[in-house]
């Protein structure tokens, strides 16, 4: 177990060994039974990058990140 402190900006530190094991840049965040649950969010477009023509996949990834951010904002508007 690792104890971490949340900053005034709502940030926490995830230990390096955990980050290395999960190998993810993005995580979904949920509340379950009064606990915060982080799950790695794997991007399909990123995993197909080696099969795409150069330039097109970067645009898809940017659009995916934008859509993900907009979905998070919409989800938490009423909070």
Phi and psi in degrees as GROMACS dihedral restraints (atoms count N, CA, C in turn):
[ dihedral_restraints ]
;  ai    aj    ak    al  type     phi  dphi    fc
    3     4     5     6     1  -129.1    20    10
    4     5     6     7     1   132.9    20    10
    6     7     8     9     1  -103.1    20    10
    7     8     9    10     1   131.7    20    10
    9    10    11    12     1  -132.2    20    10
   10    11    12    13     1   158.1    20    10
   12    13    14    15     1  -110.1    20    10
   13    14    15    16     1   139.6    20    10
   15    16    17    18     1   -86.2    20    10
   16    17    18    19     1   132.5    20    10
   18    19    20    21     1   -77.1    20    10
   19    20    21    22     1   172.0    20    10
   21    22    23    24     1   -62.3    20    10
   22    23    24    25     1   -23.4    20    10
   24    25    26    27     1   -88.1    20    10
   25    26    27    28     1     3.0    20    10
   27    28    29    30     1    83.9    20    10
   28    29    30    31     1    16.8    20    10
   30    31    32    33     1   -95.8    20    10
   31    32    33    34     1   145.7    20    10
   33    34    35    36     1  -129.9    20    10
   34    35    36    37     1   159.9    20    10
   36    37    38    39     1   -99.6    20    10
   37    38    39    40     1   129.8    20    10
   39    40    41    42     1  -100.7    20    10
   40    41    42    43     1   126.6    20    10
   42    43    44    45     1   -54.9    20    10
   43    44    45    46     1   144.9    20    10
   45    46    47    48     1   -56.0    20    10
   46    47    48    49     1   -40.3    20    10
   48    49    50    51     1   -63.3    20    10
   49    50    51    52     1   -34.0    20    10
   51    52    53    54     1   -70.1    20    10
   52    53    54    55     1   -44.6    20    10
   54    55    56    57     1   -61.8    20    10
   55    56    57    58     1   -42.1    20    10
   57    58    59    60     1   -64.1    20    10
   58    59    60    61     1   -38.8    20    10
   60    61    62    63     1   -67.8    20    10
   61    62    63    64     1   -40.9    20    10
   63    64    65    66     1   -81.8    20    10
   64    65    66    67     1   -28.0    20    10
   66    67    68    69     1    49.3    20    10
   67    68    69    70     1    48.7    20    10
   69    70    71    72     1  -131.9    20    10
   70    71    72    73     1   145.4    20    10
   72    73    74    75     1   -94.0    20    10
   73    74    75    76     1   -31.1    20    10
   75    76    77    78     1  -117.4    20    10
   76    77    78    79     1   148.7    20    10
   78    79    80    81     1  -136.5    20    10
   79    80    81    82     1   145.8    20    10
   81    82    83    84     1   -85.3    20    10
   82    83    84    85     1   148.7    20    10
   84    85    86    87     1  -125.0    20    10
   85    86    87    88     1   126.8    20    10
   87    88    89    90     1  -133.9    20    10
   88    89    90    91     1   156.8    20    10
   90    91    92    93     1  -107.0    20    10
   91    92    93    94     1   123.0    20    10
   93    94    95    96     1  -134.7    20    10
   94    95    96    97     1   121.0    20    10
   96    97    98    99     1    49.7    20    10
   97    98    99   100     1    49.3    20    10
   99   100   101   102     1    62.2    20    10
  100   101   102   103     1    27.8    20    10
  102   103   104   105     1  -127.1    20    10
  103   104   105   106     1   147.2    20    10
  105   106   107   108     1   -89.7    20    10
  106   107   108   109     1   126.7    20    10
  108   109   110   111     1  -116.5    20    10
  109   110   111   112     1   121.6    20    10
  111   112   113   114     1  -105.1    20    10
  112   113   114   115     1   132.2    20    10
  114   115   116   117     1  -129.3    20    10
  115   116   117   118     1   135.9    20    10
  117   118   119   120     1   -57.2    20    10
  118   119   120   121     1   136.1    20    10
  120   121   122   123     1  -107.9    20    10
  121   122   123   124     1   106.7    20    10
  123   124   125   126     1   -90.5    20    10
  124   125   126   127     1   130.0    20    10
  126   127   128   129     1   -92.7    20    10
  127   128   129   130     1   122.2    20    10
  129   130   131   132     1   -61.6    20    10
  130   131   132   133     1   -44.0    20    10
  132   133   134   135     1   -60.2    20    10
  133   134   135   136     1   -40.3    20    10
  135   136   137   138     1   -64.2    20    10
  136   137   138   139     1   -35.6    20    10
  138   139   140   141     1   -73.2    20    10
  139   140   141   142     1   -18.7    20    10
  141   142   143   144     1   -99.4    20    10
  142   143   144   145     1     5.1    20    10
  144   145   146   147     1   -53.3    20    10
  145   146   147   148     1   -40.7    20    10
  147   148   149   150     1   -67.9    20    10
  148   149   150   151     1   -16.3    20    10
  150   151   152   153     1   -95.9    20    10
  151   152   153   154     1    -9.4    20    10
  153   154   155   156     1   -94.8    20    10
  154   155   156   157     1   157.1    20    10
  156   157   158   159     1   -71.3    20    10
  157   158   159   160     1   142.1    20    10
  159   160   161   162     1   -58.8    20    10
  160   161   162   163     1   135.4    20    10
  162   163   164   165     1   100.7    20    10
  163   164   165   166     1   -44.1    20    10
  165   166   167   168     1   -69.6    20    10
  166   167   168   169     1   -41.9    20    10
  168   169   170   171     1   -66.8    20    10
  169   170   171   172     1   -34.9    20    10
  171   172   173   174     1   -60.6    20    10
  172   173   174   175     1   -40.0    20    10
  174   175   176   177     1   -64.7    20    10
  175   176   177   178     1   -42.6    20    10
  177   178   179   180     1   -62.2    20    10
  178   179   180   181     1   -43.6    20    10
  180   181   182   183     1   -62.7    20    10
  181   182   183   184     1   -43.6    20    10
  183   184   185   186     1   -61.9    20    10
  184   185   186   187     1   -42.8    20    10
  186   187   188   189     1   -64.9    20    10
  187   188   189   190     1   -37.5    20    10
  189   190   191   192     1   -65.9    20    10
  190   191   192   193     1   -43.9    20    10
  192   193   194   195     1   -62.0    20    10
  193   194   195   196     1   -42.7    20    10
  195   196   197   198     1   -62.3    20    10
  196   197   198   199     1   -46.2    20    10
  198   199   200   201     1   -63.5    20    10
  199   200   201   202     1   -39.9    20    10
  201   202   203   204     1   -62.8    20    10
  202   203   204   205     1   -45.7    20    10
  204   205   206   207     1   -62.4    20    10
  205   206   207   208     1   -43.3    20    10
  207   208   209   210     1   -63.7    20    10
  208   209   210   211     1   -38.3    20    10
  210   211   212   213     1   -64.9    20    10
  211   212   213   214     1   -39.7    20    10
  213   214   215   216     1   -64.9    20    10
  214   215   216   217     1   -43.4    20    10
  216   217   218   219     1   -61.3    20    10
  217   218   219   220     1   -46.6    20    10
  219   220   221   222     1   -61.7    20    10
  220   221   222   223     1   -42.1    20    10
  222   223   224   225     1   -62.0    20    10
  223   224   225   226     1   -36.4    20    10
  225   226   227   228     1  -102.2    20    10
  226   227   228   229     1     9.4    20    10
  228   229   230   231     1   -58.1    20    10
  229   230   231   232     1   -41.5    20    10
  231   232   233   234     1   -82.4    20    10
  232   233   234   235     1    -5.4    20    10
